[in-house]
Amino acid sequence: MSSRASSEIATNAPGPVPSTAKMLREHFTGHNLRVALLAVLTVVAAIILWLLLHGVAKWLTLLFATAIGGLGSTMPRWFEPGFWIAAAVLLTIAWIDRSLRPDDRPRDHKSFGEIVMEFVLLVPRVTLSLWSTLSAWQHLNAQELQLASDLVDHLAAEGRLRLQSLPLEIPQADTRFKILLALQMVQVIDVRREDRELWVRLSPLRPSALAWRINRGEAERNARLTEGR
């Protein structure tokens, strides 16, 4: 490494820096806290929406009963079981619809029937979104966290890693998939197609907590390239 590059790295160093594994652990903890908060908000929203839907259905049912039987009409005894059976049916339909059409990106053109179904299934879909929220929860054990930090350090030093070369870094397939998914979920790495191959790179949206360590690796890599010229 050239003396100039070394001096720049030393000058920019903010002092003792926590290990990559420690910073990743803190980042995963923050990510999971946000997931937990979003899950709680989803539960609260689902409960409020179901109660509102229950109130509207109850009012309409009583209004219909009054229109038929007069002012002395009471709420039919079948309303409560009927409402919750209908809710279960709507949840089932929403789950089947989501399974058949996992791509929930908005479309420019929709039929009248699709618009009606979106309105009818709004509350069930909000309820089912809880499972999608909870699926974002990520946990790596100590060994997996160390492998993940080694991968981040490698990417900081080398810039990118060919995806097909990843088994050399993480031999076990299930562990490799888990780490890749977790690091992508928390926006630490990206998998991109470049030169007709898939490459693993650090994400431009990576957390600021990792900025110093990653920038140091990039500075060292640039210094090596400068020396090689």
C-alpha positions as CSV (number, residue, x, y, z in Angstrom):
1,M,0.0,0.0,0.0
2,S,1.3,3.5,-0.9
3,S,2.3,5.8,2.0
4,R,-0.2,8.4,0.8
5,A,-3.1,5.9,0.9
6,S,-2.0,4.6,4.2
7,S,-1.8,8.0,5.7
8,E,-5.3,8.9,4.3
9,I,-6.8,5.7,5.9
10,A,-5.0,6.5,9.2
11,T,-6.2,10.1,9.1
12,N,-9.8,9.2,8.4
13,A,-9.9,6.5,11.1
14,P,-12.3,7.6,13.9
15,G,-10.5,5.5,16.5
16,P,-11.3,2.0,17.7
17,V,-14.1,0.5,15.5
18,P,-16.4,-2.3,16.6
19,S,-16.1,-5.5,14.7
20,T,-18.2,-6.1,11.7
21,A,-20.0,-8.9,13.5
22,K,-20.9,-6.6,16.3
23,M,-22.2,-3.9,14.0
24,L,-24.2,-6.5,12.0
25,R,-25.7,-7.8,15.2
26,E,-26.8,-4.3,16.2
27,H,-28.2,-3.7,12.8
28,F,-30.2,-6.9,12.9
29,T,-31.5,-6.0,16.3
30,G,-32.7,-2.6,15.0
31,H,-34.2,-4.2,12.0
32,N,-36.1,-6.7,14.1
33,L,-37.4,-4.0,16.4
34,R,-38.9,-2.2,13.4
35,V,-40.4,-5.5,12.2
36,A,-42.0,-6.0,15.7
37,L,-43.3,-2.5,15.8
38,L,-44.8,-2.8,12.3
39,A,-46.4,-6.2,13.3
40,V,-48.0,-4.6,16.4
41,L,-49.4,-1.7,14.3
42,T,-50.7,-4.2,11.8
43,V,-52.5,-6.2,14.5
44,V,-54.0,-2.9,15.9
45,A,-55.1,-1.8,12.4
46,A,-56.7,-5.2,11.7
47,I,-58.6,-5.2,14.9
48,I,-59.9,-1.7,14.3
49,L,-60.9,-2.5,10.8
50,W,-62.7,-5.7,11.8
51,L,-64.6,-3.9,14.6
52,L,-65.6,-1.1,12.1
53,L,-66.7,-3.7,9.6
54,H,-68.7,-5.5,12.3
55,G,-70.4,-2.3,13.4
56,V,-71.4,-1.4,9.8
57,A,-72.7,-4.9,9.1
58,K,-74.6,-4.9,12.4
59,W,-76.2,-1.5,11.6
60,L,-77.1,-2.5,8.1
61,T,-78.6,-5.8,9.3
62,L,-80.7,-4.0,12.0
63,L,-81.8,-1.4,9.4
64,F,-82.9,-4.2,7.0
65,A,-84.7,-6.0,9.8
66,T,-86.5,-2.8,10.8
67,A,-87.5,-2.1,7.3
68,I,-89.2,-5.6,7.1
69,G,-90.5,-6.1,10.6
70,G,-91.1,-2.6,11.8
71,L,-89.6,-0.5,14.7
72,G,-89.9,-3.4,17.2
73,S,-87.5,-5.6,15.3
74,T,-84.4,-6.9,17.1
75,M,-81.0,-8.1,15.8
76,P,-81.3,-11.6,14.4
77,R,-79.7,-14.3,16.5
78,W,-77.8,-15.6,13.5
79,F,-75.9,-12.3,13.0
80,E,-72.9,-12.9,15.2
81,P,-72.1,-16.5,14.1
82,G,-73.0,-15.5,10.5
83,F,-70.6,-12.5,10.5
84,W,-67.6,-14.4,11.8
85,I,-68.3,-17.3,9.5
86,A,-68.3,-14.8,6.6
87,A,-65.1,-13.3,8.0
88,A,-63.4,-16.7,7.9
89,V,-64.6,-17.3,4.4
90,L,-63.2,-13.9,3.3
91,L,-59.9,-14.7,4.9
92,T,-59.7,-18.0,3.1
93,I,-60.5,-16.3,-0.2
94,A,-57.9,-13.7,0.4
95,W,-55.3,-16.3,1.3
96,I,-56.1,-18.3,-1.9
97,D,-56.0,-15.2,-4.0
98,R,-52.6,-14.3,-2.5
99,S,-51.3,-17.8,-3.2
100,L,-52.4,-17.7,-6.8
101,R,-51.2,-14.2,-7.4
102,P,-48.2,-13.5,-5.3
103,D,-47.2,-10.4,-7.3
104,D,-49.1,-7.7,-5.5
105,R,-47.7,-4.8,-7.5
106,P,-50.4,-2.3,-8.6
107,R,-51.6,-2.5,-12.2
108,D,-52.7,0.3,-14.5
109,H,-55.9,-1.4,-15.7
110,K,-58.3,-3.5,-13.6
111,S,-61.7,-4.9,-14.4
112,F,-64.8,-3.9,-12.4
113,G,-64.8,-7.3,-10.7
114,E,-61.2,-6.9,-9.6
115,I,-62.0,-3.5,-8.1
116,V,-64.9,-4.9,-6.2
117,M,-62.9,-7.8,-4.9
118,E,-60.1,-5.5,-3.7
119,F,-62.7,-3.5,-1.7
120,V,-64.3,-6.7,-0.3
121,L,-61.0,-8.3,0.6
122,L,-59.4,-5.1,2.0
123,V,-59.7,-6.1,5.7
124,P,-58.7,-9.7,5.2
125,R,-55.7,-8.7,3.2
126,V,-54.6,-6.3,6.0
127,T,-55.0,-9.1,8.5
128,L,-52.9,-11.6,6.3
129,S,-50.2,-9.0,5.8
130,L,-49.2,-9.7,9.4
131,W,-47.5,-12.9,8.3
132,S,-45.6,-11.1,5.6
133,T,-44.4,-8.6,8.2
134,L,-43.3,-11.3,10.6
135,S,-41.4,-13.1,7.8
136,A,-39.1,-10.1,7.6
137,W,-37.7,-11.1,11.0
138,Q,-34.1,-12.2,10.6
139,H,-32.0,-14.1,13.1
140,L,-28.4,-15.4,12.7
141,N,-26.7,-17.5,15.3
142,A,-23.1,-16.7,16.3
143,Q,-21.6,-18.9,13.7
144,E,-23.8,-17.6,10.9
145,L,-23.2,-14.0,12.1
146,Q,-19.5,-14.5,11.9
147,L,-19.8,-15.9,8.4
148,A,-21.9,-13.0,7.4
149,S,-19.4,-10.5,8.7
150,D,-16.6,-12.3,6.9
151,L,-18.6,-12.0,3.7
152,V,-19.1,-8.2,4.3
153,D,-15.4,-7.7,5.0
154,H,-14.5,-9.6,1.8
155,L,-16.9,-7.5,-0.3
156,A,-15.5,-4.3,1.3
157,A,-12.0,-5.4,0.4
158,E,-12.6,-6.9,-3.1
159,G,-15.7,-4.9,-4.2
160,R,-17.7,-7.9,-5.4
161,L,-17.9,-11.6,-5.4
162,R,-19.1,-14.0,-8.1
163,L,-22.3,-15.7,-6.8
164,Q,-21.1,-19.1,-8.0
165,S,-17.9,-18.6,-5.9
166,L,-19.9,-18.1,-2.7
167,P,-19.7,-21.8,-1.7
168,L,-16.0,-21.4,-1.2
169,E,-16.8,-18.8,1.4
170,I,-19.9,-20.5,2.9
171,P,-19.9,-24.2,2.1
172,Q,-23.2,-25.3,3.6
173,A,-26.1,-24.5,1.2
174,D,-28.8,-23.9,3.7
175,T,-26.5,-21.6,5.8
176,R,-25.4,-19.8,2.6
177,F,-29.0,-19.2,1.5
178,K,-30.0,-18.0,5.0
179,I,-27.1,-15.5,5.2
180,L,-27.7,-14.2,1.7
181,L,-31.4,-13.7,2.4
182,A,-30.8,-12.0,5.7
183,L,-28.2,-9.6,4.4
184,Q,-30.4,-8.7,1.4
185,M,-33.4,-8.2,3.7
186,V,-31.5,-5.7,5.8
187,Q,-30.1,-4.0,2.7
188,V,-26.4,-4.8,3.4
189,I,-25.8,-6.6,0.1
190,D,-27.3,-6.8,-3.4
191,V,-27.2,-9.6,-6.0
192,R,-26.8,-8.1,-9.5
193,R,-26.3,-9.4,-13.0
194,E,-23.1,-8.0,-14.5
195,D,-21.2,-9.3,-17.5
196,R,-23.8,-12.1,-17.9
197,E,-23.0,-13.4,-14.4
198,L,-24.5,-12.9,-11.0
199,W,-22.4,-10.9,-8.5
200,V,-22.7,-10.2,-4.8
201,R,-22.0,-6.5,-4.0
202,L,-22.5,-4.2,-1.0
203,S,-25.8,-2.4,-1.3
204,P,-25.7,1.4,-1.8
205,L,-28.4,1.4,0.9
206,R,-26.2,-0.3,3.5
207,P,-26.5,1.0,7.0
208,S,-24.5,3.9,8.1
209,A,-23.1,1.9,11.1
210,L,-21.1,-0.1,8.6
211,A,-19.9,2.9,6.5
212,W,-16.5,3.4,8.2
213,R,-15.5,-0.2,8.0
214,I,-16.7,-0.6,4.4
215,N,-15.1,2.7,3.3
216,R,-11.8,1.6,4.8
217,G,-11.9,-1.6,2.8
218,E,-12.7,0.4,-0.3
219,A,-9.8,2.7,0.4
220,E,-7.4,-0.2,0.9
221,R,-8.6,-1.7,-2.4
222,N,-8.1,1.5,-4.3
223,A,-4.6,1.8,-2.8
224,R,-3.8,-1.7,-4.1
225,L,-5.0,-0.8,-7.5
226,T,-3.0,2.4,-7.4
227,E,0.2,0.5,-6.5
228,G,-0.4,-2.0,-9.3
229,R,-0.3,0.8,-12.0
